[in-house]
Amino acid sequence: MNSRFRRLSVVTLRDEMISRTARFSIGDLVHHKLFDYRGVVYDVDPQFSLSDEWYETVARSRPPKNQPWYRVLVDNATHETYVAERNVEPDLTGDPVSHPLVEYFFSGFRAGRHIRRVGGN
């Protein structure tokens, strides 16, 4: 088995494992319940993966660390966020997210979600 196939298999297995436990997946539109912004998920962590210092400083509502966390490109902004699953809900507008990095992570928009770009990132 060549290393490229093995690497793809590991990524696929990781994605499948996360999708079994996470409510949202890459490309899904979400709305932040506390801060009222919308965005698109571009990465999913099965549990909190930043530093304890970041958690203590930024995650003031103290969401659980052992549940999924999402990296989100914020609509009509240039920043991204790291947000706990309990703080997001589906965004039902059906509108694409406007963010400078959308084209880097996604190849298009169809049926209310961004289409994940394959390869290159």
Backbone hydrogen bonds, N-H to C=O, Kabsch-Sander energy under -0.5 kcal/mol:
donor,donor_aa,acceptor,acceptor_aa,energy
6,R,2,N,-2.1
7,R,3,S,-2.6
8,L,4,R,-2.4
9,S,5,F,-2.6
10,V,6,R,-2.2
11,V,7,R,-2.2
12,T,8,L,-2.7
13,L,9,S,-2.7
14,R,10,V,-2.6
15,D,11,V,-2.8
16,E,12,T,-2.6
17,M,13,L,-2.5
18,I,14,R,-2.5
19,S,15,D,-2.6
20,R,16,E,-1.2
21,T,17,M,-0.7
21,T,18,I,-1.3
22,A,18,I,-3.3
27,G,41,V,-2.9
28,D,25,S,-2.3
30,V,39,G,-2.7
31,H,89,E,-2.8
32,H,37,Y,-3.3
33,K,31,H,-0.6
33,K,87,N,-2.8
34,L,87,N,-0.5
36,D,32,H,-1.3
39,G,30,V,-2.3
40,V,73,L,-1.8
41,V,28,D,-2.4
42,Y,71,R,-3.0
43,D,71,R,-1.1
45,D,69,W,-3.0
48,F,65,K,-2.8
55,Y,51,S,-2.1
56,E,52,D,-2.7
57,T,53,E,-2.0
58,V,54,W,-3.3
59,A,54,W,-0.7
59,A,55,Y,-0.9
60,R,58,V,-2.1
62,R,59,A,-1.7
67,Q,64,P,-0.6
69,W,45,D,-2.3
70,Y,83,V,-3.1
71,R,43,D,-2.4
72,V,70,Y,-0.6
72,V,81,T,-2.7
73,L,40,V,-2.4
74,V,72,V,-0.6
74,V,79,H,-1.6
75,D,38,R,-2.8
76,N,98,S,-2.2
77,A,74,V,-1.1
77,A,98,S,-0.8
81,T,72,V,-2.6
83,V,70,Y,-2.8
85,E,68,P,-2.3
87,N,84,A,-1.7
88,V,85,E,-1.7
89,E,31,H,-2.1
91,D,29,L,-1.7
92,L,90,P,-0.6
99,H,97,V,-0.7
102,V,99,H,-1.7
104,Y,101,L,-0.6
105,F,101,L,-1.8
106,F,102,V,-2.7
107,S,115,I,-2.6
108,G,115,I,-0.8
110,R,113,R,-2.6
113,R,110,R,-1.2
114,H,27,G,-2.2
115,I,108,G,-2.7
116,R,114,H,-0.6
117,R,105,F,-2.8
119,G,117,R,-0.5
